[in-house]
Amino acid sequence: MTNISSDVLIVGAGLAGFTAAVRAAESGANVALIDKSNGELGDGNVLMASGSLRAGGKSPRTNPNELYDFVMAEGVGYPDLVRAWSETCGRAVDWLISSGVKVDESSPGRVWLDQSGEVSLAPIYKKDVGTRALSKLKERFIKFGGHYLSGVEAEKLLVENDCVCGVSGTKSGETIELRSRATILSTGGFSANKEMVKRYIGPHADECKLRGSKQDTGDGLRMAIAIGAKAVNLKYFYGHLISRKALVDEGRGDVAVANELARSEDVTGAVLVFDQESWDAAKDDAFSNLVKTPAPNPWLADNDGEIFSDQAVAGLAKTIGVDQDRLTATLNDYNRAVESGACHSLRVARTGKPKVLRAPFYGLRVVPGITFTMGGILVNGRGQALKENEHPISGLYAAGDAIGGLMGGYRGGYTGGLMQAVVTGILAGENAVRL
């Protein structure tokens, strides 16, 4: 059996893991970073990211009190963690820049990782954004004497005298034990674990499409729960799409609607209904232009997307296989409510800024796509993993998508995956050294 010792051990080499590793190494600690993939930069979601450093839909340089209020308004955030996140967002951007990561702040109110590079078209994302950021962080990590080990799969947390002192696992089929004064779990969420997705999100949620890393199988969550850690907000995820027959309030945003559809009995049977004005607007999609990726129109039509159109609602209903009378009545009721300003009176009240839909009508078959799960190990504002009684577990920290307590809620509660990774990585890395 191989034995390795360090001051701080980080399990999971995504953006959160590399951030935590660099911060701990900068503080003079002997740091080991492991990842179960064989990739030189791990295999996390950041490698498929657009690079948007958003903080609750706002710039990370927004006043911390405003950020705090925005997140807490969802009703599922944990105050100590949300406060620490809010107060660290701006500093996190400065730290990335000081670490050699190229950041673009040329657009008012927006902060991005460097956007230059190729575009992947299936799925659509910027290939080089995450790779460049992690390469810079790894370079700095090695400079400060850090040790990176790939192909190491952590299986169990080591606990002695009620204190976590490392992990045991395997590398190339052999048992390996990594001991440390502090252990940080940054293994990502559980979006690639179908059993966990069914258990925590919805009984049919395993039919959702995985949009993120196949490595996110809930390893850190499983290990932490096994020693008594508290897990929260597990039913929420970051993803996209909308439900069939307008039976949910799409004004809440597509992240919220994707969550609701994933918990339904018919996860794969949804159709997005819209009109010509909406389809024309998709030719000049603002986000696509911003990140220089193809706009939905005509990309969907040119790449075998199941998109249909008809001058009449009844004709569209027949094409997409839904009841003609029900779809016609639903659309008529919806349009009347929008025109009269009575959207609250609909069977499913609408929020946001709904608009009247006019012929010709379009239908796009959709399915929820899960990019990452929002719930996980509850941590405090110092990145410490908490027990069921919300007291710290000695020696154990968590960061990135492995944590819970920051995201989720009725309207989606998305605070930004990259900012969650960097901020909680900083918090865990800094405080683990002080143990």
Secondary structure, 3 states (H helix, E strand, C coil): CEEEEEEEEEECCCHHHHHHHHHHHHCCCCEEEEECCCCCCCCCHHHHCCCECCECCECCCCCHHHHHHHHHCCCCCCHHHHHHHHHHHHHHHHHHHHCCCCEECCCCCCCEECCCCCEEECCEEECCHHHHHHHHHHHHHHHCCCEEEECEEEEEEEEECCEEEEEEEEECCEEEEEEEEEEEECCCCCCCCHHHHHHHCCCCHHHCEECCCCCCCCHHHHHHHHCCECEECCCCEEEECCCHHHCCCHHHCHHHHHHHHHCCCCCCCEEEEEEHHHHHHHHHCHHHHHHCCCCHHHHHHHCCCCEEEECCHHHHHHHHCCCHHHHHHHHHHHHHHHHHCCHHHCCCCCCCCCCCCCCCEEEEEECCEEEEECCEEEECCCCEEEECCCCEEEEEEECHHHEECCCCCCCCCCCCHHHHHHHHHHHHHHHHHCC
